[in-house]
C-alpha cells in the first residue's frame, strides 16, 4: 500500500532543489528555473539572502536553511520538499567555495573541510533523493563541478581533488540510475562572475615562500580577475536548462571559452601521452607460453 500523502502545496512545472542558491550559479539556476515556470526550493546557509527571490515568485519559490555538510539538515530538507510538493524533479548540487594553495601548503583540515563541502555533502544529498527519484522513475541530478574537475594546475590541487572525486562518483551514478529514467549532468564551468573569487568564498592556505612564483601568482591572478571574469552566470544557467531538455543529455557540459579550450588541450595531451605509452601498457601481460 502506498504511503504517499497529498502534497501540502501545488507545484507548477518541475520541482527543483538547489543548494548554495544565495549567489552565483545557484542563484542564476534558481532564477532561470523560475522564469521557465517551474517551482524552486532554494537553499543556503543564510536563507535570509533569498528573501528577494521568494518575494519575486511567492507562489513558486521557497527558501530553506541548508548546510550541505550537515547530514541531519539534508534529511530534513528533502523531507520538507516532499511534504510540500510530493516530488523532486531536479537536484542541483552547487554549494561550494574555492581554495588556493600548493599541496604542501594545504592543511589536513582545509582539505577535509573542502571535501566535506564538495564531495561528501553532494553525495549525501544525492543518496537522500535517489529513493524518491527511483520511485518516480524520473528526475535529474546536476553536479556543479569545474574545469578543475577534468584537469588541474598549480595551486588548485585540493580544489581539483574534490571535483575529480565528484566527477568519478557521478559518472558511475549516471550509469547506475539510467535504467530508472534518472539523468545526471556534470557541469564544468570556467571563470564566471559569480563571486567565487571574493573574500570568504576563495580561501588561501598559509603561504610557503618557495611557492611564491607558481601558486602565489595564481592567487594574485584570481584576485585581479574578480569582477572581470568572461563568463555570464545567466547564460550558463540557460545552457544547463537546455542540456537537461536535450535527448540524450550530455554527461559533461563544459561552460566558457576558457573551460572549452583548457579541456580540449588536456584531452589532446592525454591522447598523445597514451599513444606514446600504449605499447608499454600492452606489454605487461603473460605471453602465450605463460612467460
C-alpha positions as CSV (number, residue, x, y, z in Angstrom):
1,X,0.0,0.0,0.0
2,X,1.3,3.5,-0.9
3,X,2.2,5.8,1.9
4,X,2.3,8.9,-0.4
5,X,0.4,11.8,1.2
6,X,-1.3,14.6,-0.6
7,X,1.2,17.5,-1.2
8,X,0.7,20.5,1.0
9,X,1.3,22.9,-1.8
10,X,0.6,22.9,-5.6
11,X,3.6,22.8,-7.8
12,X,4.0,24.5,-11.2
13,X,6.3,22.7,-13.7
14,X,9.3,20.8,-12.4
15,X,10.2,20.9,-8.7
16,X,13.9,22.0,-8.2
17,X,16.0,21.7,-5.1
18,X,19.1,24.0,-5.4
19,X,21.9,24.2,-2.9
20,X,24.1,27.3,-2.5
21,X,21.4,29.4,-4.1
22,X,22.1,32.7,-2.4
23,X,24.5,33.8,-5.1
24,X,26.5,32.7,-8.2
25,X,25.4,29.7,-10.2
26,X,22.9,28.6,-7.6
27,X,21.1,31.9,-7.7
28,X,21.3,32.0,-11.5
29,X,19.9,28.5,-11.9
30,X,17.1,29.1,-9.5
31,X,16.1,32.3,-11.3
32,X,16.2,30.6,-14.7
33,X,14.0,27.7,-13.5
34,X,11.5,30.2,-12.0
35,X,11.4,32.2,-15.2
36,X,10.7,28.9,-17.1
37,X,7.6,28.5,-14.9
38,X,9.0,25.9,-12.5
39,X,8.9,25.6,-8.8
40,X,12.1,26.1,-6.8
41,X,13.2,25.3,-3.2
42,X,16.4,27.4,-2.9
43,X,18.7,26.6,-0.1
44,X,21.5,28.4,1.6
45,X,23.3,28.6,5.0
46,X,21.8,32.1,5.2
47,X,18.3,31.8,3.8
48,X,17.5,35.4,4.5
49,X,19.7,36.2,1.5
50,X,16.9,34.6,-0.6
51,X,14.1,36.8,0.6
52,X,14.0,38.9,-2.6
53,X,13.8,35.7,-4.7
54,X,10.8,34.4,-2.7
55,X,9.2,37.9,-2.9
56,X,9.6,37.9,-6.7
57,X,8.0,34.5,-7.1
58,X,5.8,34.0,-4.0
59,X,3.8,31.1,-5.5
60,X,6.7,29.1,-6.8
61,X,9.8,30.0,-4.8
62,X,10.7,28.8,-1.3
63,X,13.8,29.3,0.8
64,X,15.2,26.7,3.2
65,X,18.2,26.6,5.6
66,X,20.8,24.0,4.5
67,X,24.4,23.4,5.3
68,X,25.2,20.5,3.0
69,X,27.9,19.3,5.4
70,X,25.2,18.5,8.0
71,X,23.5,15.1,7.2
72,X,20.6,15.9,9.5
73,X,19.8,19.1,7.6
74,X,19.9,17.2,4.3
75,X,17.4,14.6,5.5
76,X,15.2,17.4,6.9
77,X,15.2,19.5,3.7
78,X,14.4,16.5,1.4
79,X,11.5,15.5,3.7
80,X,10.3,19.1,3.7
81,X,10.3,19.4,-0.1
82,X,8.4,16.1,-0.4
83,X,5.9,17.2,2.2
84,X,5.3,20.5,0.3
85,X,5.2,19.1,-3.2
86,X,5.2,15.4,-3.1
87,X,8.1,15.1,-5.5
88,X,11.5,16.4,-6.5
89,X,12.4,16.6,-10.2
90,X,15.8,18.3,-10.4
91,X,18.5,18.4,-7.7
92,X,21.4,20.9,-8.2
93,X,24.5,20.3,-6.0
94,X,26.0,23.7,-6.3
95,X,27.2,24.8,-2.8
96,X,30.9,25.4,-2.7
97,X,33.9,27.6,-2.3
98,X,37.5,28.0,-3.6
99,X,40.8,27.2,-2.0
100,X,44.2,28.2,-3.4
101,X,47.3,26.5,-2.0
102,X,50.1,24.3,-3.0
103,X,49.8,20.7,-1.9
104,X,52.4,21.3,0.7
105,X,50.7,24.4,1.9
106,X,47.3,22.8,2.3
107,X,46.4,21.7,5.8
108,X,44.7,18.4,6.5
109,X,41.8,20.4,8.0
110,X,41.4,22.6,4.8
111,X,41.4,19.5,2.6
112,X,38.9,17.6,4.7
113,X,36.6,20.6,5.0
114,X,36.6,21.2,1.3
115,X,36.0,17.5,0.6
116,X,33.0,17.6,3.0
117,X,31.6,20.6,1.1
118,X,32.2,19.5,-2.5
119,X,32.0,15.7,-2.2
120,X,30.5,14.2,0.9
121,X,27.7,16.8,1.1
122,X,26.6,16.3,-2.6
123,X,27.0,12.5,-2.2
124,X,24.7,12.6,0.9
125,X,22.1,14.7,-0.8
126,X,22.2,12.5,-3.9
127,X,21.7,9.4,-1.8
128,X,18.8,11.1,0.1
129,X,16.8,11.9,-3.1
130,X,17.5,8.7,-5.1
131,X,14.8,6.5,-3.5
132,X,12.2,9.2,-4.4
133,X,13.6,9.6,-8.0
134,X,13.6,5.9,-8.5
135,X,10.0,5.7,-7.3
136,X,9.1,8.4,-9.8
137,X,11.2,6.8,-12.5
138,X,12.3,10.2,-13.5
139,X,14.4,13.2,-12.4
140,X,17.8,14.8,-12.9
141,X,20.8,15.4,-10.7
142,X,23.0,18.3,-11.7
143,X,26.5,18.3,-10.2
144,X,28.3,21.7,-10.4
145,X,31.9,20.7,-10.9
146,X,34.5,22.8,-12.7
147,X,37.0,22.7,-15.5
148,X,39.2,21.8,-12.5
149,X,37.2,18.6,-12.3
150,X,38.9,17.5,-15.6
151,X,42.4,18.9,-15.2
152,X,44.5,20.7,-12.6
153,X,47.3,23.2,-12.3
154,X,49.5,24.7,-9.5
155,X,47.6,26.0,-6.5
156,X,44.3,24.2,-7.0
157,X,45.3,20.6,-6.1
158,X,42.9,20.4,-3.2
159,X,40.0,22.0,-5.1
160,X,40.5,19.8,-8.1
161,X,40.7,16.7,-5.9
162,X,37.2,17.4,-4.6
163,X,35.8,17.9,-8.1
164,X,37.7,14.9,-9.5
165,X,36.0,12.9,-6.8
166,X,32.6,14.3,-7.5
167,X,33.0,13.6,-11.3
168,X,34.1,10.0,-10.7
169,X,31.2,9.4,-8.3
170,X,28.8,11.0,-10.8
171,X,30.0,9.1,-13.9
172,X,29.3,5.8,-12.1
173,X,26.0,7.2,-10.8
174,X,24.8,8.1,-14.3
175,X,25.2,4.5,-15.5
176,X,23.5,3.1,-12.3
177,X,20.4,5.2,-12.5
178,X,19.8,5.5,-16.2
179,X,17.5,2.4,-16.2
180,X,15.2,4.3,-13.8
181,X,14.8,7.3,-16.1
182,X,17.1,9.4,-14.0
183,X,19.6,11.8,-15.7
184,X,22.9,13.0,-14.4
185,X,24.6,16.2,-15.7
186,X,28.1,17.2,-14.7
187,X,28.7,21.0,-15.3
188,X,32.3,22.1,-15.8
189,X,32.4,26.0,-15.7
190,X,35.5,28.1,-16.3
191,X,35.8,31.6,-14.9
192,X,32.4,33.3,-14.3
193,X,31.3,36.4,-12.5
194,X,29.8,34.6,-9.5
195,X,31.6,36.0,-6.5
196,X,33.8,32.8,-6.4
197,X,36.9,35.0,-6.1
198,X,35.7,37.2,-3.4
199,X,36.9,37.1,0.2
200,X,35.1,34.5,2.2
201,X,34.4,32.4,-0.9
202,X,38.0,32.0,-2.0
203,X,40.3,30.8,0.8
204,X,44.1,30.9,0.7
205,X,46.3,28.4,2.5
206,X,49.2,29.6,4.6
207,X,51.8,30.5,2.0
208,X,55.3,29.0,1.8
209,X,57.8,31.3,0.2
210,X,59.1,28.5,-2.1
211,X,55.8,28.6,-4.0
212,X,55.5,32.3,-4.4
213,X,56.3,32.3,-8.2
214,X,53.8,29.5,-9.0
215,X,51.0,29.3,-6.5
216,X,51.4,32.9,-5.4
217,X,51.0,34.1,-9.0
218,X,47.8,32.0,-9.4
219,X,46.3,33.6,-6.2
220,X,47.2,37.1,-7.4
221,X,45.6,36.5,-10.8
222,X,42.4,35.2,-9.2
223,X,42.2,38.4,-7.1
224,X,42.9,40.6,-10.0
225,X,40.3,38.9,-12.2
226,X,37.4,39.3,-9.7
227,X,34.6,41.0,-11.4
228,X,36.2,40.7,-14.8
229,X,35.7,37.0,-15.5
230,X,34.3,36.4,-19.0
231,X,31.5,34.0,-18.1
232,X,27.9,35.2,-17.7
233,X,26.1,33.1,-15.0
234,X,22.7,33.8,-16.5
235,X,23.8,32.3,-19.9
236,X,25.4,29.4,-18.0
237,X,22.0,28.7,-16.3
238,X,20.2,28.8,-19.6
239,X,22.7,26.4,-21.1
240,X,22.1,24.0,-18.2
241,X,18.3,24.1,-18.6
242,X,18.8,23.5,-22.3
243,X,21.1,20.5,-21.7
244,X,18.5,19.0,-19.3
245,X,15.9,19.1,-22.0
246,X,18.2,17.5,-24.6
247,X,17.9,13.9,-25.7
248,X,20.2,12.4,-24.8
249,X,21.7,14.8,-22.3
250,X,25.5,15.1,-22.1
251,X,27.2,13.6,-19.2
252,X,29.6,16.5,-19.0
253,X,28.9,20.1,-20.0
254,X,32.0,22.5,-20.1
255,X,31.0,26.1,-20.0
256,X,33.0,29.1,-21.2
257,X,35.7,29.6,-23.8
258,X,38.4,29.1,-21.1
259,X,37.0,25.8,-20.0
260,X,36.4,24.5,-23.5
261,X,40.0,25.5,-24.6
262,X,41.6,24.0,-21.5
263,X,39.7,20.8,-21.6
264,X,40.3,20.4,-25.4
265,X,44.1,20.9,-24.9
266,X,44.1,18.5,-21.9
267,X,42.3,15.8,-24.0
268,X,44.9,16.2,-26.8
269,X,47.8,15.9,-24.3
270,X,46.3,12.8,-22.7
271,X,45.7,11.2,-26.1
272,X,49.3,11.9,-27.2
273,X,50.7,10.5,-24.0
274,X,48.5,7.4,-24.2
275,X,49.6,6.8,-27.8
276,X,53.3,7.2,-26.8
277,X,53.0,4.7,-24.0
278,X,50.4,2.3,-25.3
279,X,53.0,-0.3,-26.3
280,X,54.3,-0.3,-22.8
281,X,50.7,-0.5,-21.4
282,X,50.1,-3.6,-23.5
283,X,53.4,-5.3,-22.9
284,X,52.9,-6.4,-19.3
285,X,50.7,-9.4,-19.6
286,X,51.7,-13.1,-19.6
287,X,52.6,-14.4,-23.1
288,X,51.0,-17.3,-24.8
289,X,53.6,-19.7,-23.4
290,X,53.0,-18.4,-19.8
291,X,56.3,-16.5,-19.5
